[in-house]
């Protein structure tokens, strides 16, 4: 069963806003994201690093906080239209028993913290400190020339349950993966802004943060980012080689930062605006959903992810493993043996 987005949830979420991670070494993280990928540092001190991409006027889309243990994700941030939406959301979440609270966050206005029913830590704000972007300061563009934070992906133990909640917040389905010949949904691509996704949920041990993704305007930028990483001696950060997703049509590459957090850089997804544009279905066995060309993702791409701080992952309800690079190589070897 496909869950329709609630048209009037009582508050207006406009887009993904920011991601908050932890690190054991802020200097290493800064080198990776600023020198390597080309993000702009908007604040740095002994305990916190804030960064943003070229088109962003808000103070930050990525926050990295110092910690003493392995890197985790502390929260996912979303933007609401105005402060009245935050207050309305507080009352709605409280009525649902989710224990929301207003919190102080640097460089943000009124901020609402809540955890969704599946354990995903969230915060919402409607205002953030603003300054002119570097969009047309072309002499400052470097690394991957990343333009804006686009989406996050979260492995989850119960896709249907999380879908019902997020559809209730007004998130609309654009594409989905289902087990072959059934209506058992394995992954969902949900959006508030006018492209294919703000957040993706996929069957797996969770909740965890699989990756966060920055858009860049040109395919050449994706390749240049990898060249820059190589020239900096960071080839070990490359997690998945370039290709083109079937889902979303994105040309992509994936990297892992010094703490193991996975970041995607991509371009070329499409607009999804009109209400009569139906979601696109993909069969789980169809590897072209993950890559229209190229080889399937390695097993680690499906199994490794960042923990949400203090949230133990749960085993998924469905045993529906995807086709991996290792599966593909085994199949090719079998074909060669038969030949």
C-alpha positions as CSV (number, residue, x, y, z in Angstrom):
1,X,0.0,0.0,0.0
2,X,1.3,3.4,-0.9
3,X,0.8,6.1,1.7
4,X,-0.3,9.5,0.4
5,X,1.2,12.7,1.8
6,X,-1.0,14.6,4.2
7,X,-1.9,17.8,2.4
8,X,-2.4,19.9,5.6
9,X,-0.4,18.4,8.4
10,X,-0.7,21.5,10.6
11,X,2.8,22.8,9.9
12,X,4.9,23.5,6.8
13,X,8.3,21.7,6.4
14,X,10.1,23.2,3.4
15,X,13.3,21.2,3.0
16,X,16.3,19.4,4.6
17,X,18.3,22.0,6.4
18,X,21.4,20.6,8.0
19,X,23.2,17.5,9.4
20,X,25.0,17.4,12.7
21,X,27.9,14.9,13.1
22,X,30.6,14.2,15.6
23,X,34.4,13.7,15.1
24,X,37.4,12.9,17.2
25,X,39.5,15.3,15.2
26,X,38.1,18.6,14.0
27,X,41.2,19.5,12.0
28,X,41.1,16.3,10.0
29,X,37.4,16.9,9.3
30,X,38.0,20.5,8.2
31,X,40.8,19.4,5.8
32,X,38.4,16.8,4.3
33,X,35.4,19.1,3.8
34,X,37.0,22.5,3.2
35,X,40.2,21.7,1.3
36,X,38.9,18.5,-0.3
37,X,35.3,19.0,-1.1
38,X,35.4,22.8,-1.1
39,X,32.8,23.7,1.5
40,X,33.0,27.1,3.2
41,X,33.8,27.3,6.9
42,X,31.4,29.7,8.5
43,X,32.5,29.1,12.1
44,X,35.3,27.2,13.8
45,X,36.4,26.9,17.4
46,X,37.8,24.2,19.7
47,X,34.5,22.3,19.8
48,X,32.5,23.0,16.7
49,X,32.9,23.4,13.0
50,X,30.2,24.8,10.7
51,X,30.2,24.6,6.9
52,X,28.0,25.4,4.0
53,X,28.0,25.0,0.2
54,X,28.3,27.6,-2.6
55,X,24.6,28.5,-3.1
56,X,23.7,28.5,0.5
57,X,23.0,31.8,2.3
58,X,22.1,30.2,5.6
59,X,24.9,29.9,8.2
60,X,25.4,26.2,7.9
61,X,24.2,22.9,6.3
62,X,26.8,20.8,8.0
63,X,27.8,21.0,11.7
64,X,30.6,18.8,13.1
65,X,31.0,18.7,16.9
66,X,34.0,17.4,18.8
67,X,33.5,14.1,20.7
68,X,35.8,11.6,22.4
69,X,34.5,8.4,20.8
70,X,33.7,7.1,17.3
71,X,31.9,9.5,15.0
72,X,28.1,9.5,15.2
73,X,25.2,11.6,13.8
74,X,23.6,13.7,16.5
75,X,20.6,14.9,14.6
76,X,19.1,15.7,11.2
77,X,17.8,19.3,10.7
78,X,14.8,20.4,8.6
79,X,13.6,23.9,7.8
80,X,10.1,25.1,8.5
81,X,8.3,28.1,6.9
82,X,8.1,30.2,10.0
83,X,8.1,30.2,13.8
84,X,4.3,29.7,13.9
85,X,4.9,26.3,12.2
86,X,7.4,25.3,14.8
87,X,4.9,26.1,17.6
88,X,2.2,24.2,15.9
89,X,4.5,21.3,15.3
90,X,5.4,21.3,19.0
91,X,1.8,20.9,20.0
92,X,1.1,18.2,17.4
93,X,4.2,16.2,18.3
94,X,3.3,16.5,22.0
95,X,-0.2,15.2,21.3
96,X,1.5,12.2,19.6
97,X,3.5,11.5,22.8
98,X,6.9,12.4,21.1
99,X,8.1,14.7,23.9
100,X,9.2,17.7,21.8
101,X,11.2,20.5,23.3
102,X,12.5,23.9,22.2
103,X,16.3,24.1,22.5
104,X,19.0,26.7,22.0
105,X,21.3,26.2,19.0
106,X,24.1,28.6,17.9
107,X,23.4,30.6,14.7
108,X,19.7,29.3,14.6
109,X,16.5,31.0,15.7
110,X,13.7,29.2,17.5
111,X,14.6,25.5,17.2
112,X,12.4,22.5,18.0
113,X,13.9,19.1,19.0
114,X,12.0,15.8,18.6
115,X,12.7,12.1,17.9
116,X,10.4,10.4,15.4
117,X,8.6,7.2,16.5
118,X,11.3,5.0,14.9
119,X,14.2,6.7,16.8
120,X,15.5,9.3,14.2
121,X,16.7,12.4,16.1
122,X,15.4,15.6,14.5
123,X,15.4,19.3,14.9
124,X,13.5,22.0,13.1
125,X,14.2,25.7,12.6
126,X,12.7,28.5,10.5
127,X,15.5,31.1,10.9
128,X,19.2,30.9,10.6
129,X,21.9,33.6,10.4
130,X,22.2,34.8,6.8
131,X,25.1,36.1,4.7
132,X,25.8,36.4,1.0
133,X,26.6,33.1,-0.7
134,X,29.7,32.4,-2.8
135,X,27.6,31.4,-5.8
136,X,29.0,34.1,-8.1
137,X,32.4,34.4,-6.3
138,X,33.8,32.0,-8.9
139,X,37.4,32.5,-7.8
140,X,36.6,30.9,-4.5
141,X,35.1,27.7,-6.0
142,X,37.2,24.6,-5.3
143,X,37.1,20.9,-4.6
144,X,33.7,19.5,-5.7
145,X,32.2,22.9,-6.1
146,X,29.2,21.7,-4.1
147,X,26.1,23.9,-4.4
148,X,23.6,22.8,-1.7
149,X,22.7,20.1,0.8
150,X,20.1,18.0,-0.9
151,X,19.1,14.8,1.0
152,X,19.9,12.2,3.6
153,X,19.4,8.4,3.5
154,X,18.5,6.4,6.6
155,X,18.4,2.6,6.9
156,X,15.3,1.7,9.0
157,X,14.0,-1.5,10.5
158,X,10.3,-0.8,9.6
159,X,9.9,1.1,6.3
160,X,6.1,1.1,6.4
161,X,5.9,2.5,9.9
162,X,8.3,5.3,9.3
163,X,6.6,6.1,5.9
164,X,3.2,6.6,7.7
165,X,4.7,9.1,10.1
166,X,6.6,11.1,7.5
167,X,3.7,11.1,5.1
168,X,1.7,12.5,8.0
169,X,4.2,15.4,8.1
170,X,3.5,16.1,4.4
171,X,6.4,14.2,2.8
172,X,5.5,13.0,-0.7
173,X,6.7,9.8,-2.4
174,X,8.6,10.2,-5.6
175,X,10.2,6.7,-6.2
176,X,10.2,3.4,-4.3
177,X,11.7,-0.1,-4.4
178,X,9.6,-3.1,-3.7
179,X,10.3,-6.8,-3.6
180,X,9.7,-8.4,-7.0
181,X,6.0,-9.2,-7.7
182,X,4.8,-7.9,-4.3
183,X,3.7,-4.7,-2.6
184,X,6.3,-5.2,0.1
185,X,8.2,-1.9,0.0
186,X,12.0,-2.0,0.6
187,X,12.9,1.7,0.1
188,X,11.1,5.1,-0.2
189,X,12.3,8.4,-1.6
190,X,10.4,11.3,0.1
191,X,10.4,15.0,-0.6
192,X,9.2,18.4,0.4
193,X,11.2,20.7,-2.0
194,X,10.6,20.4,-5.7
195,X,13.1,17.6,-6.6
196,X,13.1,13.9,-6.0
197,X,14.1,13.7,-2.3
198,X,14.8,15.3,1.0
199,X,15.0,12.0,2.9
200,X,15.3,8.3,1.9
201,X,14.4,5.4,4.0
202,X,15.6,1.9,3.1
203,X,15.2,-1.5,4.7
204,X,18.1,-2.4,7.0
205,X,19.4,-2.4,10.6
206,X,18.5,1.0,11.9
207,X,17.8,3.8,12.3
208,X,21.3,4.9,11.2
209,X,22.6,7.6,8.8
210,X,23.7,5.9,5.6
211,X,24.8,9.1,3.9
212,X,24.1,12.8,3.3
213,X,24.3,14.3,-0.2
214,X,25.4,17.6,-1.7
215,X,24.4,18.6,-5.2
216,X,26.9,20.1,-7.7
217,X,25.8,21.6,-11.0
218,X,28.0,19.6,-13.4
219,X,29.3,16.1,-13.9
220,X,32.8,17.4,-14.3
221,X,32.7,18.7,-10.7
222,X,32.1,15.1,-9.4
223,X,35.2,13.9,-11.3
224,X,37.2,17.0,-10.2
225,X,36.4,16.4,-6.6
226,X,37.8,12.9,-6.8
227,X,40.9,14.2,-8.6
228,X,41.3,16.7,-5.7
229,X,41.0,13.9,-3.1
230,X,43.7,11.9,-5.0
231,X,46.0,14.9,-5.1
232,X,45.6,15.4,-1.3
233,X,46.4,11.7,-0.6
234,X,42.8,10.9,0.3
235,X,42.1,8.2,-2.2
236,X,41.2,5.9,0.6
237,X,38.2,8.1,1.3
238,X,36.6,7.0,-2.0
239,X,33.7,4.6,-1.1
240,X,31.9,4.0,-4.4
241,X,33.1,4.9,-7.8
242,X,31.2,7.2,-10.1
243,X,28.1,6.1,-11.9
244,X,24.5,7.0,-12.6
245,X,21.6,6.0,-10.4
246,X,18.4,4.8,-12.0
247,X,16.5,6.2,-9.0
248,X,16.6,10.0,-9.2
249,X,18.8,9.9,-12.4
250,X,21.8,11.2,-10.4
251,X,25.4,11.0,-11.5
252,X,27.2,10.2,-8.3
253,X,30.3,9.3,-6.3
254,X,30.5,8.4,-2.6
255,X,33.3,9.2,-0.1
256,X,33.9,8.5,3.6
257,X,35.2,11.2,5.8
258,X,37.9,10.6,8.4
259,X,35.3,9.4,10.9
260,X,33.6,7.1,8.4
261,X,30.6,9.3,7.7
262,X,29.5,8.7,4.1
263,X,28.9,11.7,1.8
264,X,27.5,11.7,-1.7
265,X,28.3,14.3,-4.3
266,X,26.0,14.2,-7.3
267,X,24.2,16.0,-10.1
268,X,21.4,15.7,-12.6
269,X,18.3,14.6,-10.7
270,X,14.9,16.0,-11.8
271,X,12.0,18.2,-10.8
272,X,9.0,16.6,-9.1
273,X,6.2,19.1,-8.8
274,X,2.9,18.2,-10.4
275,X,0.5,16.2,-8.1
276,X,-0.5,14.0,-11.0
277,X,3.1,12.7,-11.5
278,X,2.9,9.2,-10.1
279,X,5.8,7.7,-8.0
280,X,8.1,5.4,-9.9
281,X,8.4,1.8,-8.8
282,X,11.6,-0.3,-9.0
283,X,11.9,-4.1,-8.4
284,X,14.5,-4.9,-5.7
285,X,16.3,-7.3,-8.1
286,X,16.7,-4.6,-10.7
287,X,20.3,-3.4,-10.2
288,X,19.7,-0.5,-12.7
289,X,17.8,1.3,-9.9
290,X,21.1,1.7,-8.1
291,X,23.2,2.2,-11.2
292,X,22.0,2.6,-14.8
293,X,25.5,1.7,-15.9
294,X,28.5,0.3,-14.1
295,X,28.7,-2.5,-11.5
296,X,26.6,-2.9,-8.4
297,X,27.6,-1.3,-5.0
298,X,29.8,-3.3,-2.7
299,X,28.3,-5.0,0.3
300,X,29.7,-2.4,2.7
301,X,27.6,0.2,0.9
302,X,24.5,-1.6,2.1
303,X,25.7,-2.7,5.5
304,X,27.9,0.2,6.9
305,X,26.4,3.4,8.2
306,X,26.8,6.0,11.0
307,X,25.0,5.4,14.2
308,X,22.7,8.0,15.6
309,X,24.1,9.0,19.0
310,X,22.5,6.9,21.8
311,X,20.2,5.1,19.4
312,X,20.9,1.3,19.1
313,X,19.9,0.0,15.7
314,X,17.2,-2.7,15.4
315,X,17.2,-5.7,13.0
316,X,15.0,-5.0,9.9
317,X,11.5,-6.7,9.8
318,X,12.2,-7.9,6.3
319,X,14.9,-10.2,5.1
320,X,15.3,-8.7,1.6
321,X,19.0,-8.3,0.8
322,X,19.8,-6.3,-2.3
323,X,22.1,-7.4,-5.1
324,X,25.7,-6.4,-4.3
325,X,29.0,-6.2,-6.2
326,X,30.0,-9.5,-4.5
327,X,26.9,-11.2,-5.8
328,X,27.5,-9.8,-9.3
329,X,31.1,-11.0,-9.4
330,X,30.1,-14.5,-8.2
331,X,27.5,-14.6,-11.0
332,X,30.0,-13.5,-13.6
333,X,32.5,-16.1,-12.4
334,X,29.8,-18.8,-12.6
335,X,29.0,-17.8,-16.2
336,X,32.7,-18.0,-17.1
337,X,33.0,-21.4,-15.6
338,X,30.0,-22.7,-17.5
339,X,31.4,-21.3,-20.7
